[in-house]
């Protein structure tokens, strides 16, 4: 068995992860500079200055890379959103719903700010929406479940009485509206988008409490 050695203080697994992140970052640059049609194994490798062996140690295809790049960006947005959502800096509100609405607004605004701050991330989301049917379906499903998991695990939805079905429904709406916004298919300001998304999410979740199956 070949011995796995550290190199420049990094384990083989750490070096592999560093290359993976570099390929994902290069994907954002390639798509931003040339659009989805410019995305290919060669263009990503050239941008990352890596050989093809390192592409296939991390990804099975260019579609797989696009899906994983979208997931990576989504996780970054969710991390920023969750941090704001659970922050102690949210001012006191009149009712429990008012406070939850304020927290939803804060989390959504933080996530959207991270997205809009990097044009490459916006370009990636637009490209993901314009990809092939199977890629679009997988990306939408991945994003929906990531958002739903954040609401369930981090926003305390179960403790408030919200069920998984309504959370998934709300997450799907969040993903659809946000993707339509960044693609220019929904003409609305970021501030209005955040407010509508927050109210929509709270409305869906609250409606589930009064449904016959709740």
MDTraj code that builds the backbone (N, CA, C; nanometers):
import mdtraj as md
import numpy as np

residues = "UNK UNK UNK UNK UNK UNK UNK UNK UNK UNK UNK UNK UNK UNK UNK UNK UNK UNK UNK UNK UNK UNK UNK UNK UNK UNK UNK UNK UNK UNK UNK UNK UNK UNK UNK UNK UNK UNK UNK UNK UNK UNK UNK UNK UNK UNK UNK UNK UNK UNK UNK UNK UNK UNK UNK UNK UNK UNK UNK UNK UNK UNK UNK UNK UNK UNK UNK UNK UNK UNK UNK UNK UNK UNK UNK UNK UNK UNK UNK UNK UNK UNK UNK UNK UNK UNK UNK UNK UNK UNK UNK UNK UNK UNK UNK UNK UNK UNK UNK UNK UNK UNK UNK UNK UNK UNK UNK UNK UNK UNK UNK UNK UNK UNK UNK UNK UNK UNK UNK UNK UNK UNK UNK UNK UNK UNK UNK UNK UNK UNK UNK UNK UNK UNK UNK UNK UNK UNK UNK UNK UNK UNK UNK UNK UNK UNK UNK UNK UNK UNK UNK UNK UNK UNK UNK UNK UNK UNK UNK UNK UNK UNK UNK UNK UNK UNK UNK UNK UNK UNK UNK UNK UNK UNK UNK UNK UNK UNK UNK UNK UNK UNK UNK UNK UNK UNK UNK UNK UNK UNK UNK UNK UNK UNK UNK UNK UNK UNK UNK UNK UNK UNK UNK UNK UNK UNK UNK UNK UNK UNK UNK UNK UNK UNK".split()
xyz = np.array([
    [0.0845, -0.1196, 0.0000],
    [0.0000, 0.0000, 0.0000],
    [0.0879, 0.1245, 0.0000],
    [0.0571, 0.2184, -0.0927],
    [0.1389, 0.3375, -0.1042],
    [0.1163, 0.4302, 0.0147],
    [0.2262, 0.4750, 0.0753],
    [0.2164, 0.5622, 0.1915],
    [0.1660, 0.7008, 0.1507],
    [0.0687, 0.7515, 0.2259],
    [0.0130, 0.8845, 0.2008],
    [0.0914, 0.9864, 0.2841],
    [0.1628, 1.0752, 0.2172],
    [0.2494, 1.1695, 0.2878],
    [0.1932, 1.3113, 0.2827],
    [0.2263, 1.3845, 0.3878],
    [0.1918, 1.5255, 0.3899],
    [0.2856, 1.6016, 0.2978],
    [0.2334, 1.7116, 0.2416],
    [0.3140, 1.7959, 0.1538],
    [0.2838, 1.9406, 0.1880],
    [0.3885, 2.0138, 0.2269],
    [0.3731, 2.1528, 0.2687],
    [0.2680, 2.1678, 0.3787],
    [0.2724, 2.0728, 0.4718],
    [0.1854, 2.0799, 0.5876],
    [0.0425, 2.0359, 0.5634],
    [0.0118, 1.9845, 0.4435],
    [-0.1244, 1.9414, 0.4128],
    [-0.1293, 1.7917, 0.3878],
    [-0.2343, 1.7288, 0.4380],
    [-0.2551, 1.5872, 0.4125],
    [-0.3048, 1.5699, 0.2691],
    [-0.2982, 1.4482, 0.2142],
    [-0.3515, 1.4251, 0.0791],
    [-0.4985, 1.4651, 0.0659],
    [-0.5770, 1.4385, 0.1687],
    [-0.7188, 1.4731, 0.1634],
    [-0.7386, 1.6246, 0.1630],
    [-0.6559, 1.6955, 0.2386],
    [-0.6635, 1.8421, 0.2400],
    [-0.6246, 1.9001, 0.1045],
    [-0.5237, 1.8420, 0.0411],
    [-0.4829, 1.8887, -0.0912],
    [-0.5931, 1.8617, -0.1938],
    [-0.6585, 1.7457, -0.1820],
    [-0.7686, 1.7127, -0.2725],
    [-0.8828, 1.8128, -0.2551],
    [-0.9157, 1.8451, -0.1312],
    [-1.0221, 1.9404, -0.1047],
    [-0.9867, 2.0791, -0.1579],
    [-0.8593, 2.1173, -0.1440],
    [-0.8150, 2.2475, -0.1955],
    [-0.8310, 2.2534, -0.3474],
    [-0.7962, 2.1448, -0.4158],
    [-0.8127, 2.1410, -0.5613],
    [-0.9604, 2.1437, -0.6002],
    [-1.0428, 2.0747, -0.5235],
    [-1.1874, 2.0741, -0.5501],
    [-1.2439, 2.2164, -0.5421],
    [-1.2065, 2.2867, -0.4371],
    [-1.2546, 2.4248, -0.4197],
    [-1.2020, 2.5159, -0.5300],
    [-1.0786, 2.4899, -0.5745],
    [-1.0211, 2.5700, -0.6821],
    [-1.0963, 2.5469, -0.8124],
    [-1.1349, 2.4240, -0.8381],
    [-1.2122, 2.3928, -0.9590],
    [-1.3509, 2.4570, -0.9543],
    [-1.4124, 2.4560, -0.8383],
    [-1.5435, 2.5195, -0.8236],
    [-1.5315, 2.6699, -0.8429],
    [-1.4301, 2.7293, -0.7833],
    [-1.4098, 2.8735, -0.7983],
    [-1.3819, 2.9090, -0.9442],
    [-1.3059, 2.8264, -1.0109],
    [-1.2762, 2.8498, -1.1523],
    [-1.4016, 2.8373, -1.2382],
    [-1.4920, 2.7492, -1.1982],
    [-1.6193, 2.7347, -1.2693],
    [-1.6975, 2.8648, -1.2655],
    [-1.7006, 2.9288, -1.1499],
    [-1.7699, 3.0575, -1.1371],
    [-1.7099, 3.1607, -1.2323],
    [-1.5768, 3.1639, -1.2399],
    [-1.5096, 3.2609, -1.3262],
    [-1.5375, 3.2334, -1.4737],
    [-1.5282, 3.1075, -1.5140],
    [-1.5518, 3.0712, -1.6546],
    [-1.6933, 3.1075, -1.6967],
    [-1.7919, 3.0764, -1.6137],
    [-1.9312, 3.1066, -1.6468],
    [-1.9541, 3.2568, -1.6502],
    [-1.8974, 3.3285, -1.5565],
    [-1.9138, 3.4741, -1.5531],
    [-1.8538, 3.5389, -1.6767],
    [-1.7373, 3.4915, -1.7167],
    [-1.6669, 3.5538, -1.8294],
    [-1.7222, 3.5125, -1.9658],
    [-1.7711, 3.3887, -1.9759],
    [-1.8121, 3.3402, -2.1084],
    [-1.9495, 3.2788, -2.1177],
    [-2.0221, 3.2731, -2.0053],
    [-2.1541, 3.2119, -2.0079],
    [-2.1475, 3.0607, -1.9998],
    [-2.2645, 2.9987, -1.9978],
    [-2.2717, 2.8542, -1.9833],
    [-2.2059, 2.7808, -2.0994],
    [-2.2111, 2.8399, -2.2197],
    [-2.1526, 2.7735, -2.3365],
    [-2.0005, 2.7632, -2.3268],
    [-1.9397, 2.8482, -2.2437],
    [-1.7941, 2.8445, -2.2274],
    [-1.7495, 2.7389, -2.1278],
    [-1.8457, 2.6833, -2.0544],
    [-1.8110, 2.5872, -1.9503],
    [-1.7767, 2.4515, -2.0094],
    [-1.6578, 2.4042, -1.9773],
    [-1.6132, 2.2731, -2.0227],
    [-1.4963, 2.2289, -1.9367],
    [-1.4636, 2.1033, -1.9448],
    [-1.3542, 2.0513, -1.8627],
    [-1.2247, 2.1272, -1.8921],
    [-1.1954, 2.1490, -2.0193],
    [-1.0697, 2.2163, -2.0554],
    [-1.0655, 2.3601, -2.0068],
    [-1.1767, 2.4332, -2.0216],
    [-1.1769, 2.5738, -1.9810],
    [-1.1632, 2.5877, -1.8295],
    [-1.2263, 2.4979, -1.7551],
    [-1.2161, 2.5024, -1.6091],
    [-1.0747, 2.4666, -1.5647],
    [-1.0166, 2.3636, -1.6268],
    [-0.8801, 2.3241, -1.5914],
    [-0.7801, 2.4342, -1.6251],
    [-0.8007, 2.5008, -1.7375],
    [-0.7105, 2.6091, -1.7758],
    [-0.7180, 2.7234, -1.6754],
    [-0.8391, 2.7567, -1.6320],
    [-0.8576, 2.8641, -1.5347],
    [-0.7965, 2.8271, -1.3999],
    [-0.8102, 2.7005, -1.3627],
    [-0.7582, 2.6536, -1.2343],
    [-0.6102, 2.6181, -1.2401],
    [-0.5561, 2.6066, -1.3617],
    [-0.4171, 2.5664, -1.3821],
    [-0.3902, 2.4288, -1.3199],
    [-0.4810, 2.3356, -1.3507],
    [-0.4696, 2.1986, -1.3011],
    [-0.4791, 2.1011, -1.4189],
    [-0.4318, 1.9805, -1.3982],
    [-0.4391, 1.8786, -1.5035],
    [-0.5703, 1.8015, -1.4912],
    [-0.6040, 1.7267, -1.5971],
    [-0.7328, 1.6587, -1.6036],
    [-0.7494, 1.5523, -1.4937],
    [-0.6394, 1.4954, -1.4470],
    [-0.6491, 1.3924, -1.3428],
    [-0.7145, 1.4487, -1.2174],
    [-0.6923, 1.5784, -1.1920],
    [-0.7491, 1.6395, -1.0722],
    [-0.8968, 1.6734, -1.0905],
    [-0.9393, 1.6899, -1.2147],
    [-1.0825, 1.7110, -1.2370],
    [-1.1584, 1.5833, -1.2021],
    [-1.1116, 1.4725, -1.2548],
    [-1.1856, 1.3468, -1.2402],
    [-1.1665, 1.2795, -1.1049],
    [-1.0784, 1.3320, -1.0223],
    [-1.0702, 1.2809, -0.8851],
    [-1.1817, 1.3428, -0.8000],
    [-1.2447, 1.4495, -0.8535],
    [-1.3478, 1.5206, -0.7772],
    [-1.4867, 1.5166, -0.8415],
    [-1.4914, 1.5123, -0.9751],
    [-1.6195, 1.5228, -1.0447],
    [-1.6275, 1.4189, -1.1566],
    [-1.7488, 1.3717, -1.1820],
    [-1.7675, 1.2695, -1.2847],
    [-1.7901, 1.3298, -1.4229],
    [-1.8362, 1.4546, -1.4278],
    [-1.8671, 1.5193, -1.5551],
    [-1.8787, 1.6691, -1.5330],
    [-1.8928, 1.7446, -1.6422],
    [-1.9083, 1.8891, -1.6301],
    [-2.0437, 1.9230, -1.5683],
    [-2.1459, 1.8409, -1.5955],
    [-2.2764, 1.8623, -1.5316],
    [-2.2668, 1.8410, -1.3806],
    [-2.1926, 1.7384, -1.3407],
    [-2.1718, 1.7125, -1.1986],
    [-2.1005, 1.8298, -1.1318],
    [-2.0030, 1.8892, -1.2012],
    [-1.9327, 2.0061, -1.1489],
    [-2.0285, 2.1238, -1.1345],
    [-2.1139, 2.1458, -1.2334],
    [-2.2094, 2.2563, -1.2269],
    [-2.3041, 2.2382, -1.1085],
    [-2.3505, 2.1176, -1.0873],
    [-2.4406, 2.0886, -0.9751],
    [-2.3698, 2.1127, -0.8422],
    [-2.2463, 2.0645, -0.8309],
    [-2.1724, 2.0789, -0.7059],
    [-2.1309, 2.2243, -0.6809],
    [-2.1008, 2.2976, -0.7864],
    [-2.0679, 2.4395, -0.7705],
    [-2.1889, 2.5162, -0.7189],
    [-2.3054, 2.4844, -0.7724],
    [-2.4284, 2.5492, -0.7267],
    [-2.4563, 2.5142, -0.5818],
    [-2.4355, 2.3889, -0.5467],
    [-2.4546, 2.3470, -0.4079],
    [-2.3599, 2.4221, -0.3142],
    [-2.2346, 2.4367, -0.3569],
    [-2.1351, 2.5049, -0.2747],
    [-2.1743, 2.6497, -0.2486],
    [-2.2185, 2.7193, -0.3538],
    [-2.2616, 2.8580, -0.3376],
    [-2.3852, 2.8649, -0.2491],
    [-2.4790, 2.7740, -0.2700],
    [-2.6017, 2.7719, -0.1894],
    [-2.5696, 2.7519, -0.0417],
    [-2.4745, 2.6656, -0.0121],
    [-2.4363, 2.6423, 0.1272],
    [-2.3733, 2.7675, 0.1886],
    [-2.2981, 2.8411, 0.1070],
    [-2.2400, 2.9667, 0.1560],
    [-2.3496, 3.0684, 0.1862],
    [-2.4482, 3.0789, 0.0975],
    [-2.5594, 3.1723, 0.1189],
    [-2.6402, 3.1319, 0.2417],
    [-2.6650, 3.0027, 0.2562],
    [-2.7425, 2.9547, 0.3707],
    [-2.6691, 2.9799, 0.5022],
    [-2.5378, 2.9633, 0.5017],
    [-2.4603, 2.9875, 0.6236],
    [-2.4751, 3.1330, 0.6678],
    [-2.4681, 3.2257, 0.5713],
    [-2.4853, 3.3676, 0.6037],
    [-2.6281, 3.3954, 0.6497],
    [-2.7249, 3.3323, 0.5820],
    [-2.8641, 3.3531, 0.6166],
    [-2.8988, 3.3001, 0.7543],
    [-2.8517, 3.1805, 0.7856],
    [-2.8805, 3.1197, 0.9156],
    [-2.8165, 3.1998, 1.0282],
    [-2.6952, 3.2478, 1.0047],
    [-2.6270, 3.3273, 1.1074],
    [-2.7085, 3.4514, 1.1423],
    [-2.7635, 3.5174, 1.0404],
    [-2.8452, 3.6358, 1.0655],
    [-2.9794, 3.5978, 1.1269],
    [-3.0343, 3.4850, 1.0828],
    [-3.1660, 3.4429, 1.1303],
    [-3.1655, 3.4135, 1.2801],
    [-3.0599, 3.3532, 1.3304],
    [-3.0541, 3.3158, 1.4725],
    [-2.9802, 3.4195, 1.5560],
    [-2.9451, 3.5326, 1.4953],
    [-2.8677, 3.6350, 1.5654],
    [-2.9446, 3.6938, 1.6837],
    [-2.8709, 3.7307, 1.7858],
    [-2.9307, 3.7979, 1.9018],
    [-2.9563, 3.9452, 1.8750],
    [-2.9115, 3.9935, 1.7582],
    [-2.9258, 4.1359, 1.7254],
    [-3.0633, 4.1709, 1.6699],
    [-3.1497, 4.0705, 1.6474],
    [-3.2839, 4.0996, 1.5968],
    [-3.3612, 4.1752, 1.7036],
    [-3.4109, 4.2966, 1.6739],
    [-3.4814, 4.3766, 1.7755],
    [-3.6097, 4.3091, 1.8207],
    [-3.6512, 4.3311, 1.9443],
    [-3.7758, 4.2723, 1.9954],
    [-3.8949, 4.3151, 1.9106],
    [-3.9886, 4.2230, 1.8906],
    [-4.1076, 4.2526, 1.8108],
    [-4.2326, 4.2343, 1.8966],
    [-4.3458, 4.2816, 1.8439],
    [-4.4685, 4.2791, 1.9216],
    [-4.5201, 4.1402, 1.9514],
    [-4.5211, 4.0534, 1.8509],
    [-4.5724, 3.9178, 1.8679],
    [-4.4688, 3.8172, 1.8215],
    [-4.4989, 3.6894, 1.8476],
    [-4.4074, 3.5842, 1.8028],
    [-4.3961, 3.5845, 1.6501],
    [-4.5077, 3.6093, 1.5813],
    [-4.5050, 3.6144, 1.4347],
    [-4.4220, 3.7328, 1.3860],
    [-4.4337, 3.8467, 1.4541],
    [-4.3551, 3.9649, 1.4163],
    [-4.2061, 3.9366, 1.4285],
    [-4.1688, 3.8693, 1.5359],
    [-4.0268, 3.8374, 1.5556],
    [-3.9785, 3.7381, 1.4512],
    [-4.0614, 3.6368, 1.4231],
    [-4.0221, 3.5378, 1.3235],
    [-4.0100, 3.6024, 1.1854],
    [-4.1018, 3.6941, 1.1544],
    [-4.0961, 3.7647, 1.0262],
    [-3.9680, 3.8473, 1.0171],
    [-3.9324, 3.9141, 1.1264],
    [-3.8098, 3.9942, 1.1286],
    [-3.6872, 3.9056, 1.1107],
    [-3.6903, 3.7884, 1.1701],
    [-3.5772, 3.6961, 1.1572],
    [-3.5673, 3.6424, 1.0145],
    [-3.6818, 3.6102, 0.9553],
    [-3.6810, 3.5651, 0.8160],
    [-3.6247, 3.6743, 0.7252],
    [-3.6680, 3.7985, 0.7479],
    [-3.6165, 3.9101, 0.6666],
    [-3.4656, 3.9232, 0.6818],
    [-3.4185, 3.9170, 0.8067],
    [-3.2747, 3.9300, 0.8304],
    [-3.1948, 3.8200, 0.7641],
    [-3.2433, 3.6957, 0.7747],
    [-3.1722, 3.5837, 0.7137],
    [-3.1716, 3.5912, 0.5628],
    [-3.2872, 3.6236, 0.5043],
    [-3.2967, 3.6332, 0.3586],
    [-3.2127, 3.7481, 0.3051],
    [-3.2141, 3.8609, 0.3748],
    [-3.1353, 3.9771, 0.3314],
    [-2.9862, 3.9455, 0.3346],
    [-2.9425, 3.8750, 0.4379],
    [-2.8003, 3.8399, 0.4492],
    [-2.7581, 3.7460, 0.3374],
    [-2.8415, 3.6468, 0.3089],
    [-2.8097, 3.5520, 0.2019],
    [-2.8062, 3.6217, 0.0661],
    [-2.9046, 3.7078, 0.0415],
    [-2.9104, 3.7777, -0.0869],
    [-2.7926, 3.8739, -0.1025],
    [-2.7506, 3.9335, 0.0074],
    [-2.6358, 4.0248, 0.0025],
    [-2.5093, 3.9519, -0.0409],
    [-2.4877, 3.8327, 0.0129],
    [-2.3705, 3.7535, -0.0253],
    [-2.3778, 3.7169, -0.1735],
    [-2.4962, 3.6809, -0.2194],
    [-2.5129, 3.6439, -0.3598],
    [-2.4837, 3.7610, -0.4527],
    [-2.5450, 3.8755, -0.4253],
    [-2.5328, 3.9909, -0.5149],
    [-2.3955, 4.0570, -0.5066],
    [-2.3210, 4.0302, -0.3991],
    [-2.1884, 4.0909, -0.3838],
    [-2.0861, 4.0324, -0.4802],
    [-2.1137, 3.9147, -0.5349],
    [-2.0206, 3.8487, -0.6274],
    [-2.0936, 3.8193, -0.7579],
    [-2.0691, 3.8968, -0.8634],
    [-2.1365, 3.8735, -0.9922],
    [-2.1160, 3.7323, -1.0454],
    [-2.0086, 3.6681, -1.0052],
    [-1.9841, 3.5309, -1.0511],
    [-2.0876, 3.4350, -0.9939],
    [-2.1276, 3.4580, -0.8700],
    [-2.2299, 3.3727, -0.8082],
    [-2.3636, 3.3923, -0.8777],
    [-2.3946, 3.5171, -0.9115],
    [-2.5186, 3.5455, -0.9837],
    [-2.5166, 3.4752, -1.1193],
    [-2.4033, 3.4861, -1.1896],
    [-2.3904, 3.4217, -1.3207],
    [-2.4070, 3.2706, -1.3094],
    [-2.3556, 3.2122, -1.2018],
    [-2.3692, 3.0677, -1.1810],
    [-2.5157, 3.0293, -1.1656],
    [-2.5908, 3.1053, -1.0859],
    [-2.7316, 3.0744, -1.0651],
    [-2.8117, 3.0889, -1.1947],
    [-2.7777, 3.1896, -1.2738],
    [-2.8448, 3.2068, -1.4033],
    [-2.8135, 3.0884, -1.4932],
    [-2.6873, 3.0452, -1.4947],
    [-2.6466, 2.9311, -1.5774],
    [-2.7151, 2.8034, -1.5313],
    [-2.7268, 2.7863, -1.4010],
    [-2.7919, 2.6670, -1.3478],
    [-2.9370, 2.6598, -1.3930],
    [-3.0017, 2.7747, -1.4016],
    [-3.1412, 2.7794, -1.4451],
    [-3.1530, 2.7522, -1.5952],
    [-3.0441, 2.7765, -1.6693],
    [-3.0464, 2.7594, -1.8147],
    [-2.9873, 2.6258, -1.8590],
    [-2.9477, 2.5415, -1.7640],
    [-2.8873, 2.4140, -1.7988],
    [-2.9888, 2.3149, -1.8539],
    [-2.9430, 2.1950, -1.8815],
    [-3.0315, 2.0906, -1.9342],
    [-3.1376, 2.0511, -1.8330],
    [-3.2434, 1.9838, -1.8790],
    [-3.3555, 1.9476, -1.7908],
    [-3.3142, 1.8678, -1.6672],
    [-3.2286, 1.7682, -1.6859],
    [-3.1878, 1.6860, -1.5728],
    [-3.1040, 1.7658, -1.4737],
    [-3.0160, 1.8523, -1.5265],
    [-2.9339, 1.9366, -1.4401],
    [-3.0214, 2.0343, -1.3633],
    [-3.1160, 2.0977, -1.4337],
    [-3.2072, 2.1924, -1.3675],
    [-3.2870, 2.1230, -1.2573],
    [-3.3346, 2.0046, -1.2873],
    [-3.4150, 1.9316, -1.1896],
    [-3.3332, 1.8969, -1.0659],
    [-3.2116, 1.8486, -1.0869],
    [-3.1283, 1.8091, -0.9736],
    [-3.0863, 1.9296, -0.8917],
    [-3.0521, 2.0393, -0.9607],
    [-3.0123, 2.1604, -0.8889],
    [-3.1287, 2.2136, -0.8063],
    [-3.2481, 2.2191, -0.8678],
    [-3.3650, 2.2695, -0.7958],
    [-3.3961, 2.1814, -0.6749],
    [-3.3873, 2.0509, -0.6935],
    [-3.4143, 1.9590, -0.5825],
    [-3.3104, 1.9756, -0.4721],
    [-3.1832, 1.9844, -0.5103],
    [-3.0773, 2.0031, -0.4114],
    [-3.0969, 2.1317, -0.3323],
    [-3.1245, 2.2418, -0.4033],
    [-3.1408, 2.3710, -0.3366],
    [-3.2626, 2.3701, -0.2454],
    [-3.3715, 2.3100, -0.2919],
    [-3.4936, 2.3056, -0.2109],
    [-3.4703, 2.2304, -0.0806],
    [-3.4039, 2.1154, -0.0879],
    [-3.3800, 2.0377, 0.0329],
    [-3.2776, 2.1067, 0.1247],
    [-3.1808, 2.1772, 0.0665],
    [-3.0856, 2.2515, 0.1491],
    [-3.1559, 2.3617, 0.2267],
    [-3.2424, 2.4373, 0.1594],
    [-3.3164, 2.5455, 0.2249],
    [-3.4113, 2.4894, 0.3302],
    [-3.4819, 2.3824, 0.2957],
    [-3.5753, 2.3220, 0.3912],
    [-3.5018, 2.2723, 0.5153],
    [-3.3853, 2.2112, 0.4950],
    [-3.3071, 2.1616, 0.6086],
    [-3.2634, 2.2763, 0.6985],
    [-3.2274, 2.3903, 0.6378],
    [-3.1869, 2.5065, 0.7172],
    [-3.3034, 2.5577, 0.8011],
    [-3.4223, 2.5621, 0.7418],
    [-3.5400, 2.6084, 0.8163],
    [-3.5734, 2.5121, 0.9301],
    [-3.5686, 2.3832, 0.9009],
    [-3.6040, 2.2828, 1.0012],
    [-3.4996, 2.2726, 1.1120],
    [-3.3722, 2.2741, 1.0730],
    [-3.2651, 2.2492, 1.1694],
    [-3.2180, 2.3744, 1.2424],
    [-3.2204, 2.4882, 1.1717],
    [-3.1623, 2.6096, 1.2290],
    [-3.2663, 2.7126, 1.2730],
    [-3.3787, 2.7181, 1.2045],
    [-3.4798, 2.8188, 1.2389],
    [-3.5750, 2.7705, 1.3473],
    [-3.5580, 2.6477, 1.3918],
    [-3.6431, 2.5966, 1.4983],
    [-3.7854, 2.5703, 1.4546],
    [-3.8062, 2.5383, 1.3263],
    [-3.9419, 2.5177, 1.2746],
    [-4.0187, 2.4087, 1.3497],
    [-3.9583, 2.2935, 1.3764],
    [-4.0341, 2.1893, 1.4470],
    [-4.0818, 2.2348, 1.5852],
    [-3.9969, 2.3105, 1.6557],
    [-4.0341, 2.3585, 1.7884],
    [-4.1522, 2.4549, 1.7823],
    [-4.1675, 2.5220, 1.6663],
    [-4.2783, 2.6165, 1.6483],
    [-4.4028, 2.5470, 1.5947],
    [-4.3907, 2.4171, 1.5676],
    [-4.5062, 2.3411, 1.5214],
    [-4.5158, 2.3242, 1.3716],
    [-4.4145, 2.3679, 1.2956],
    [-4.4177, 2.3568, 1.1500],
    [-4.3758, 2.2160, 1.1082],
    [-4.4447, 2.1597, 1.0093],
    [-4.4119, 2.0250, 0.9660],
    [-4.3201, 2.0259, 0.8433],
    [-4.2730, 1.9063, 0.8072],
    [-4.1760, 1.8948, 0.6975],
    [-4.2380, 1.9285, 0.5625],
    [-4.3637, 1.8904, 0.5426],
    [-4.4292, 1.9150, 0.4136],
    [-4.4401, 2.0636, 0.3838],
    [-4.4881, 2.1411, 0.4806],
    [-4.5025, 2.2848, 0.4579],
    [-4.3671, 2.3531, 0.4442],
    [-4.2672, 2.3017, 0.5157],
    [-4.1328, 2.3582, 0.5056],
    [-4.0743, 2.3347, 0.3671],
    [-4.0939, 2.2157, 0.3127],
    [-4.0472, 2.1859, 0.1768],
    [-4.1191, 2.2722, 0.0741],
    [-4.2477, 2.2923, 0.0939],
    [-4.3253, 2.3759, 0.0016],
    [-4.2735, 2.5196, 0.0041],
    [-4.2511, 2.5721, 0.1235],
    [-4.1985, 2.7081, 0.1367],
    [-4.0592, 2.7195, 0.0758],
    [-3.9756, 2.6176, 0.0985],
    [-3.8395, 2.6191, 0.0445],
    [-3.8412, 2.6200, -0.1077],
    [-3.9326, 2.5424, -0.1679],
    [-3.9439, 2.5410, -0.3136],
    [-3.9811, 2.6775, -0.3682],
    [-4.0718, 2.7464, -0.2994],
    [-4.1093, 2.8808, -0.3414],
    [-3.9943, 2.9785, -0.3286],
    [-3.9181, 2.9686, -0.2208],
    [-3.8013, 3.0549, -0.2006],
    [-3.7008, 3.0376, -0.3140],
    [-3.6736, 2.9124, -0.3475],
    [-3.5766, 2.8828, -0.4541],
    [-3.6265, 2.9362, -0.5880],
    [-3.7527, 2.9092, -0.6209],
    [-3.8080, 2.9518, -0.7497],
    [-3.8062, 3.1032, -0.7657],
    [-3.8521, 3.1755, -0.6646],
    [-3.8578, 3.3216, -0.6739],
    [-3.7190, 3.3834, -0.6801],
    [-3.6277, 3.3294, -0.6009],
    [-3.4910, 3.3834, -0.6011],
    [-3.4225, 3.3580, -0.7351],
    [-3.4384, 3.2386, -0.7910],
    [-3.3785, 3.2074, -0.9208],
    [-3.4400, 3.2939, -1.0306],
    [-3.5712, 3.3183, -1.0236],
    [-3.6359, 3.4054, -1.1216],
    [-3.5842, 3.5481, -1.1097],
    [-3.5590, 3.5920, -0.9878],
    [-3.5068, 3.7276, -0.9648],
    [-3.3671, 3.7432, -1.0243],
    [-3.2763, 3.6513, -0.9938],
    [-3.1387, 3.6660, -1.0423],
    [-3.1306, 3.6461, -1.1931],
    [-3.2294, 3.5753, -1.2504],
    [-3.2314, 3.5544, -1.3951],
    [-3.2964, 3.6708, -1.4690],
    [-3.3468, 3.7698, -1.3954],
    [-3.4118, 3.8839, -1.4577],
    [-3.5530, 3.8563, -1.5039],
    [-3.6099, 3.7459, -1.4586],
    [-3.7454, 3.7093, -1.4990],
    [-3.8506, 3.7578, -1.4005],
    [-3.8074, 3.8174, -1.2921],
    [-3.8999, 3.8711, -1.1920],
    [-3.8506, 4.0106, -1.1565],
    [-3.9202, 4.1120, -1.2076],
    [-3.8772, 4.2510, -1.1919],
    [-3.9202, 4.3046, -1.0558],
    [-3.8259, 4.3047, -0.9628],
    [-3.8538, 4.3458, -0.8265],
    [-3.7229, 4.3896, -0.7620],
    [-3.7284, 4.4826, -0.6683],
    [-3.6058, 4.5251, -0.6000],
    [-3.5656, 4.4193, -0.4973],
    [-3.4376, 4.4154, -0.4619],
    [-3.3945, 4.3191, -0.3595],
    [-3.4711, 4.3346, -0.2284],
    [-3.4994, 4.4611, -0.1909],
    [-3.5701, 4.4848, -0.0652],
    [-3.7119, 4.4269, -0.0689],
    [-3.7816, 4.4501, -0.1795],
    [-3.9170, 4.3959, -0.1929],
    [-3.9143, 4.2436, -0.2031],
    [-3.8123, 4.1903, -0.2691],
    [-3.8001, 4.0449, -0.2789],
    [-3.7865, 3.9834, -0.1401],
    [-3.6995, 4.0406, -0.0589],
    [-3.6781, 3.9895, 0.0766],
    [-3.8078, 3.9944, 0.1571],
    [-3.8782, 4.1063, 0.1481],
    [-4.0023, 4.1201, 0.2244],
    [-4.1071, 4.0187, 0.1793],
    [-4.1220, 4.0024, 0.0486],
    [-4.2215, 3.9080, -0.0031],
    [-4.1861, 3.7643, 0.0310],
    [-4.0586, 3.7318, 0.0192],
    [-4.0161, 3.5963, 0.0528],
    [-4.0402, 3.5669, 0.2011],
    [-4.0093, 3.6642, 0.2864],
    [-4.0281, 3.6456, 0.4305],
    [-4.1760, 3.6261, 0.4639],
    [-4.2617, 3.7103, 0.4055],
    [-4.4059, 3.6993, 0.4320],
    [-4.4632, 3.5702, 0.3735],
    [-4.4160, 3.5352, 0.2555],
    [-4.4622, 3.4110, 0.1913],
    [-4.4260, 3.2909, 0.2772],
    [-4.3032, 3.2869, 0.3238],
    [-4.2569, 3.1742, 0.4041],
    [-4.3363, 3.1631, 0.5340],
    [-4.3516, 3.2748, 0.6026],
    [-4.4273, 3.2734, 0.7278],
    [-4.5727, 3.2331, 0.7026],
    [-4.6308, 3.2838, 0.5934],
    [-4.7689, 3.2505, 0.5615],
    [-4.7885, 3.1020, 0.5370],
    [-4.6977, 3.0422, 0.4609],
    [-4.7078, 2.8981, 0.4330],
    [-4.6940, 2.8167, 0.5604],
    [-4.5961, 2.8528, 0.6399],
    [-4.5723, 2.7768, 0.7616],
    [-4.6867, 2.7922, 0.8610],
    [-4.7404, 2.9123, 0.8716],
    [-4.8527, 2.9343, 0.9630],
    [-4.9787, 2.8622, 0.9139],
    [-4.9981, 2.8598, 0.7844],
    [-5.1154, 2.7928, 0.7284],
    [-5.1142, 2.6443, 0.7615],
    [-4.9954, 2.5870, 0.7718],
    [-4.9859, 2.4439, 0.8011],
    [-5.0360, 2.4130, 0.9414],
    [-5.0305, 2.5117, 1.0309],
    [-5.0751, 2.4883, 1.1685],
    [-5.2267, 2.4776, 1.1790],
    [-5.2958, 2.5403, 1.0809],
    [-5.4404, 2.5394, 1.0870],
    [-5.5033, 2.4364, 0.9920],
    [-5.4162, 2.3581, 0.9228],
    [-5.4664, 2.2584, 0.8281],
    [-5.5199, 2.1374, 0.9049],
    [-5.6124, 2.0607, 0.8456],
    [-5.6714, 1.9455, 0.9145],
    [-5.5691, 1.8418, 0.9588],
    [-5.4593, 1.8291, 0.8828],
    [-5.3617, 1.7262, 0.9178],
    [-5.2570, 1.7712, 1.0147],
    [-5.2662, 1.8966, 1.0611],
    [-5.1605, 1.9467, 1.1507],
    [-5.1813, 1.9010, 1.2934],
])
top = md.Topology()
chain = top.add_chain()
for i, resn in enumerate(residues, 1):
    res = top.add_residue(resn, chain, resSeq=i)
    for name in ("N", "CA", "C"):
        top.add_atom(name, md.element.get_by_symbol(name[0]), res)
traj = md.Trajectory(xyz[None], top)
